[in-house]
Amino acid sequence: MPATPLLALHQAANAEFIEEAGWQIPASFGDAASEHLACRESAILVDLSHRGCLRFSGPDTEEFLHRMLSNRVQELKPGEGAYNTFLTRQGKFISDMYMYKGETSILASVAPGMAAVLAEEIDRFIIMDQVEVANETENSFCFGLFGPSSREILAETGMGEPSPQEHGHTTSGNMMIARELWTGENGYLLMGPRENADSAWHALSDAGAKPAGVAAFESLTLEAGVPLFGKDMTSAVNPMQAGLEEKAIDFEKGCYIGQEVIAKIKYLGQVNRGLVGLKVSGDVTPEPGAAVHSDEKNIGSITRAAYCPTVDAVLAFSYLPRAQMEPGTEVRVACRGDDAKATVESLPIYRTESEVIE
């Protein structure tokens, strides 16, 4: 079983572990709620080393990926990045990815468990193109540094001035630092060689970042309206249903796999169901797959849910029919043998208004 390079360190800190995509990772360091709130008040450090890491290289890389993916690639300059999706010909997800253009290669961060799948799927299309795909997941670390103090913490460690652009990135030694706003706060994704994980973690935590587990990451991304691939986005849906039209699709870039289907949804119709946020009444958190009802009719199911301390409520994601997607719509959710009222909420449910985000 693959393991985070900081497994021993987390065990010594009495972390509570869960298994995700075959990896043993910290769920929390004792109090997920306080870790969540620390992100809103200062900054947290999350070990996301179970996320996949792919490196694309070769003289045809940019042109090839531009033909494959839903968002721009070819126009990216070194230091720039983009959120992207790789789709089937039917426009459904194979995977999403966060892409970072370097001087000689493109680095991609993908959902846990998806690196090998994505590498194999993309490799099927490499025929005459000079493109190489390397899966560096088990040789790398990946940390998330999130919160209003994250920029100051990077400065405190001497890791340099980060990019002000979303998905923009800089380097510090052999570590890449990309600006990502997944929690609704300012934040950064840090990726580097596995052997440097310990020193990077200690530098950031010593500078004031509070260690946090993926339970806080889950509740923070729910509040921020950020769907996660493998949980809220699967091969059963397309990026338009997931609300990614403005984030991951460029309608001017030309053809890519699945483009005809996505274009038809954009210009000739609309999604028949889409991702919504739900605020669930009561203290019980519905399980993934729990049924969502309206007028005694099953209209969807929960993708994930969690108690979210900032809004002091249980929040959830679900794909609902267009008629029930309007904010304020009331539905009912099956909660461990009982039904709870829930209200459709506009996404994001929480996002800071600070200048750092804008």
C-alpha positions as CSV (number, residue, x, y, z in Angstrom):
1,M,0.0,0.0,0.0
2,P,1.5,3.4,-0.9
3,A,1.9,5.8,1.9
4,T,2.5,9.5,2.5
5,P,6.2,10.2,3.0
6,L,5.2,11.7,6.4
7,L,3.4,8.6,7.7
8,A,5.7,8.2,10.7
9,L,5.5,12.0,11.5
10,H,1.7,11.9,11.5
11,Q,1.6,8.8,13.6
12,A,3.9,10.5,16.2
13,A,1.4,13.4,16.2
14,N,-1.4,11.0,17.0
15,A,-3.3,11.7,13.8
16,E,-6.5,9.8,13.1
17,F,-6.2,8.0,9.8
18,I,-8.5,7.0,7.0
19,E,-7.8,5.1,3.8
20,E,-8.5,6.8,0.6
21,A,-7.6,5.5,-2.9
22,G,-5.5,2.9,-1.2
23,W,-3.5,5.4,0.8
24,Q,-3.4,5.9,4.6
25,I,-3.8,9.6,5.3
26,P,-4.6,11.8,8.3
27,A,-8.3,12.5,8.7
28,S,-7.6,14.9,11.5
29,F,-5.1,15.6,14.2
30,G,-7.7,15.3,17.0
31,D,-10.2,18.1,16.2
32,A,-11.4,18.5,12.6
33,A,-13.7,21.4,13.5
34,S,-10.9,23.5,15.0
35,E,-8.7,22.6,12.0
36,H,-11.5,23.8,9.7
37,L,-11.9,27.1,11.6
38,A,-8.1,27.6,11.6
39,C,-8.2,27.8,7.8
40,R,-10.8,30.6,8.1
41,E,-8.8,32.5,10.7
42,S,-5.1,31.8,9.9
43,A,-3.8,28.9,7.9
44,I,-3.7,25.1,7.8
45,L,-1.3,22.6,6.3
46,V,-2.9,19.5,4.8
47,D,-1.0,16.4,3.5
48,L,-2.5,15.7,0.1
49,S,0.2,13.3,-1.1
50,H,-2.4,10.8,-2.1
51,R,-3.3,13.1,-5.0
52,G,-1.9,11.9,-8.3
53,C,1.1,13.6,-9.9
54,L,1.7,13.3,-13.7
55,R,4.4,14.9,-15.8
56,F,4.0,15.5,-19.5
57,S,7.1,16.2,-21.6
58,G,8.3,16.0,-25.2
59,P,8.2,18.5,-28.1
60,D,4.6,17.9,-29.0
61,T,3.2,18.0,-25.4
62,E,1.3,21.4,-25.6
63,E,-0.2,20.8,-29.0
64,F,-1.2,17.2,-28.1
65,L,-2.9,18.1,-24.8
66,H,-4.6,21.1,-26.4
67,R,-6.3,18.6,-28.7
68,M,-7.3,16.3,-25.9
69,L,-8.5,18.6,-23.1
70,S,-11.5,20.9,-22.6
71,N,-9.5,24.0,-21.6
72,R,-6.6,25.9,-23.1
73,V,-3.1,24.4,-22.9
74,Q,-1.1,25.6,-26.0
75,E,-1.2,29.3,-25.0
76,L,0.1,28.7,-21.5
77,K,3.4,30.3,-20.7
78,P,5.9,29.0,-18.1
79,G,4.5,29.9,-14.6
80,E,0.9,29.7,-15.8
81,G,-1.7,27.0,-15.2
82,A,-5.2,25.9,-15.9
83,Y,-7.9,23.7,-14.6
84,N,-8.8,21.1,-17.2
85,T,-10.9,18.0,-17.9
86,F,-10.3,14.9,-20.0
87,L,-13.6,13.6,-21.4
88,T,-15.0,10.6,-23.3
89,R,-16.5,11.2,-26.7
90,Q,-19.8,11.3,-25.0
91,G,-18.6,14.3,-23.0
92,K,-18.5,12.4,-19.7
93,F,-15.6,12.7,-17.2
94,I,-12.5,10.5,-17.4
95,S,-10.8,12.9,-15.0
96,D,-10.2,16.5,-14.1
97,M,-6.7,17.9,-13.6
98,Y,-4.9,21.0,-12.4
99,M,-2.1,21.7,-14.9
100,Y,1.1,23.7,-14.4
101,K,3.3,24.8,-17.3
102,G,7.0,24.7,-16.6
103,E,10.0,25.5,-18.8
104,T,10.3,22.0,-20.3
105,S,7.3,20.0,-19.1
106,I,3.7,20.2,-17.8
107,L,2.9,19.0,-14.3
108,A,-0.6,17.8,-13.5
109,S,-2.2,17.2,-10.1
110,V,-5.1,14.8,-10.3
111,A,-7.6,13.2,-7.9
112,P,-6.5,10.4,-5.6
113,G,-6.3,7.1,-7.5
114,M,-6.5,8.7,-10.9
115,A,-2.9,9.1,-12.0
116,A,-2.5,5.6,-13.4
117,V,-5.9,5.6,-15.0
118,L,-5.4,9.0,-16.6
119,A,-1.9,8.1,-17.9
120,E,-3.2,4.9,-19.5
121,E,-6.2,6.7,-21.1
122,I,-4.1,9.5,-22.5
123,D,-1.4,7.1,-23.7
124,R,-3.9,5.4,-25.9
125,F,-4.1,8.6,-28.1
126,I,-0.3,9.0,-28.4
127,I,0.5,7.6,-31.8
128,M,2.8,9.8,-33.8
129,D,3.1,12.6,-31.2
130,Q,6.3,12.9,-29.3
131,V,4.8,13.0,-25.8
132,E,5.9,11.2,-22.7
133,V,3.7,10.7,-19.6
134,A,5.4,9.9,-16.3
135,N,3.5,9.0,-13.1
136,E,5.5,10.6,-10.3
137,T,2.9,10.1,-7.6
138,E,4.9,7.8,-5.3
139,N,8.0,9.8,-5.8
140,S,6.5,13.1,-4.7
141,F,4.7,14.9,-1.9
142,C,1.8,17.2,-2.2
143,F,0.7,19.7,0.5
144,G,-2.1,22.2,0.7
145,L,-1.5,25.4,2.5
146,F,-4.8,27.2,2.9
147,G,-6.0,30.3,4.8
148,P,-5.7,34.1,4.9
149,S,-2.2,33.8,6.5
150,S,-0.9,31.4,3.9
151,R,1.0,34.0,1.8
152,E,2.7,35.4,4.9
153,I,3.7,31.9,6.0
154,L,5.4,31.3,2.7
155,A,7.3,34.5,3.1
156,E,8.3,33.5,6.6
157,T,9.8,30.3,5.4
158,G,11.8,32.1,2.7
159,M,10.1,30.1,-0.1
160,G,9.7,33.2,-2.2
161,E,6.9,35.3,-3.6
162,P,4.0,33.1,-4.9
163,S,2.1,33.9,-8.1
164,P,-0.9,36.2,-7.6
165,Q,-2.8,34.4,-10.4
166,E,-5.1,31.4,-9.7
167,H,-3.3,28.3,-11.0
168,G,-0.2,30.4,-11.5
169,H,3.0,28.9,-9.9
170,T,6.5,29.6,-8.9
171,T,9.4,27.4,-7.8
172,S,11.3,27.2,-4.5
173,G,14.4,25.0,-5.1
174,N,12.9,21.9,-6.6
175,M,9.4,22.5,-5.2
176,M,6.5,24.0,-7.1
177,I,4.1,26.3,-5.4
178,A,0.8,26.9,-7.2
179,R,-2.0,29.3,-6.1
180,E,-5.3,27.3,-5.6
181,L,-8.4,28.6,-3.9
182,W,-10.1,25.3,-3.1
183,T,-11.2,26.2,0.4
184,G,-12.7,29.6,-0.4
185,E,-9.6,31.3,1.1
186,N,-6.3,32.2,-0.4
187,G,-4.2,29.0,-0.7
188,Y,-1.4,27.1,-2.4
189,L,-0.6,23.6,-3.6
190,L,3.0,22.6,-2.9
191,M,4.5,19.7,-4.8
192,G,8.1,18.4,-4.7
193,P,10.4,15.3,-4.4
194,R,9.4,12.9,-1.7
195,E,12.7,13.2,0.1
196,N,12.0,16.9,0.7
197,A,8.6,16.4,2.3
198,D,9.8,16.4,5.9
199,S,11.7,19.6,5.7
200,A,9.0,21.4,3.9
201,W,6.3,20.3,6.4
202,H,8.4,21.4,9.4
203,A,9.2,24.8,7.8
204,L,5.6,25.6,7.1
205,S,4.3,24.3,10.5
206,D,7.0,26.1,12.3
207,A,6.0,29.3,10.5
208,G,2.5,29.0,11.9
209,A,0.5,26.7,9.6
210,K,-1.7,24.4,11.7
211,P,-1.6,20.7,10.6
212,A,-5.0,19.6,9.4
213,G,-6.5,16.4,8.0
214,V,-8.7,15.7,5.0
215,A,-11.9,15.9,7.1
216,A,-11.3,19.6,7.4
217,F,-10.4,19.8,3.7
218,E,-13.7,18.1,2.9
219,S,-15.8,20.5,4.9
220,L,-13.9,23.5,3.6
221,T,-14.4,22.5,0.0
222,L,-18.1,21.9,0.6
223,E,-18.5,25.4,2.0
224,A,-16.5,26.8,-0.9
225,G,-18.7,25.0,-3.5
226,V,-15.7,23.0,-4.9
227,P,-16.6,19.6,-6.2
228,L,-14.0,16.8,-5.8
229,F,-13.4,14.3,-8.6
230,G,-14.2,10.7,-7.5
231,K,-16.8,11.9,-5.0
232,D,-18.8,14.7,-6.5
233,M,-17.7,14.2,-10.1
234,T,-17.6,10.7,-11.7
235,S,-17.9,9.1,-15.2
236,A,-21.6,9.4,-14.9
237,V,-21.7,13.2,-15.3
238,N,-20.2,15.8,-17.6
239,P,-18.4,19.1,-16.6
240,M,-21.5,21.2,-17.5
241,Q,-23.6,19.3,-14.9
242,A,-20.8,19.8,-12.4
243,G,-20.9,23.6,-12.9
244,L,-17.4,23.8,-14.5
245,E,-18.5,25.8,-17.6
246,E,-16.5,28.9,-16.6
247,K,-13.7,27.1,-14.8
248,A,-12.6,24.2,-17.1
249,I,-14.0,24.8,-20.5
250,D,-12.8,27.1,-23.3
251,F,-15.5,27.4,-26.0
252,E,-13.1,29.2,-28.3
253,K,-10.2,26.8,-28.4
254,G,-11.5,24.4,-31.1
255,C,-12.0,20.7,-31.1
256,Y,-11.2,18.3,-28.2
257,I,-12.5,14.9,-27.2
258,G,-16.2,15.3,-26.2
259,Q,-16.3,18.9,-27.5
260,E,-19.4,18.4,-29.7
261,V,-21.5,17.2,-26.8
262,I,-20.4,20.0,-24.5
263,A,-21.0,22.6,-27.3
264,K,-24.5,21.3,-27.8
265,I,-25.3,21.6,-24.1
266,K,-24.0,25.2,-24.2
267,Y,-25.6,26.5,-27.4
268,L,-28.6,24.2,-28.1
269,G,-29.9,23.3,-24.6
270,Q,-29.1,23.1,-21.0
271,V,-28.4,20.4,-18.4
272,N,-31.3,18.3,-17.3
273,R,-29.8,18.0,-13.8
274,G,-26.8,19.7,-12.1
275,L,-24.8,19.9,-9.0
276,V,-26.3,21.9,-6.1
277,G,-25.4,22.6,-2.5
278,L,-27.8,21.6,0.2
279,K,-28.1,22.9,3.7
280,V,-29.5,20.0,5.8
281,S,-31.4,20.6,8.9
282,G,-30.5,18.9,12.2
283,D,-27.2,17.4,13.4
284,V,-27.2,14.1,11.4
285,T,-24.9,14.0,8.4
286,P,-26.3,12.0,5.5
287,E,-24.1,9.3,4.0
288,P,-22.9,9.3,0.4
289,G,-25.6,7.8,-1.8
290,A,-28.4,8.8,0.6
291,A,-31.6,9.6,-1.3
292,V,-33.0,13.1,-2.0
293,H,-36.8,13.3,-2.2
294,S,-39.3,15.9,-3.4
295,D,-43.0,15.3,-3.2
296,E,-42.3,11.6,-2.2
297,K,-40.3,11.2,-5.4
298,N,-36.7,10.2,-5.4
299,I,-34.9,12.9,-7.4
300,G,-31.2,12.4,-6.6
301,S,-28.6,11.2,-4.1
302,I,-26.0,12.8,-1.9
303,T,-22.4,12.7,-3.3
304,R,-20.8,13.8,0.0
305,A,-21.8,15.7,3.1
306,A,-20.2,17.0,6.3
307,Y,-20.8,19.3,9.3
308,C,-19.3,22.7,8.3
309,P,-18.3,24.8,11.2
310,T,-18.1,28.2,9.5
311,V,-21.8,28.1,8.6
312,D,-22.6,25.9,11.6
313,A,-24.7,23.5,9.5
314,V,-24.5,20.2,7.7
315,L,-23.9,20.8,4.0
316,A,-24.1,18.4,1.1
317,F,-23.7,18.1,-2.6
318,S,-26.2,16.4,-4.9
319,Y,-27.2,16.4,-8.6
320,L,-30.9,17.4,-8.9
321,P,-33.3,17.9,-11.8
322,R,-33.3,21.4,-13.3
323,A,-36.7,22.1,-11.7
324,Q,-35.3,21.6,-8.2
325,M,-32.0,23.4,-8.8
326,E,-33.3,26.9,-7.9
327,P,-31.9,28.2,-4.6
328,G,-34.5,28.1,-1.8
329,T,-36.1,24.9,-3.1
330,E,-36.9,22.6,-0.2
331,V,-36.3,18.8,-0.5
332,R,-35.9,16.0,2.0
333,V,-32.8,13.8,2.5
334,A,-32.6,10.3,4.0
335,C,-30.4,10.6,7.1
336,R,-29.6,7.2,8.6
337,G,-33.1,5.8,8.9
338,D,-34.9,9.2,9.1
339,D,-35.7,12.1,6.8
340,A,-34.3,15.6,7.2
341,K,-35.4,18.8,5.6
342,A,-32.9,20.4,3.2
343,T,-32.7,23.6,1.2
344,V,-30.9,24.2,-2.1
345,E,-28.2,26.8,-1.6
346,S,-26.3,29.0,-4.2
347,L,-22.7,27.9,-4.6
348,P,-20.3,28.8,-3.2
349,I,-22.0,28.8,0.2
350,Y,-18.9,30.5,1.7
351,R,-16.2,32.5,0.1
352,T,-14.1,35.3,1.7
353,E,-14.4,38.7,0.2
354,S,-10.8,39.6,0.8
355,E,-8.7,41.3,-1.9
356,V,-6.4,38.3,-1.9
357,I,-9.1,36.2,-3.5
358,E,-10.3,38.8,-6.0
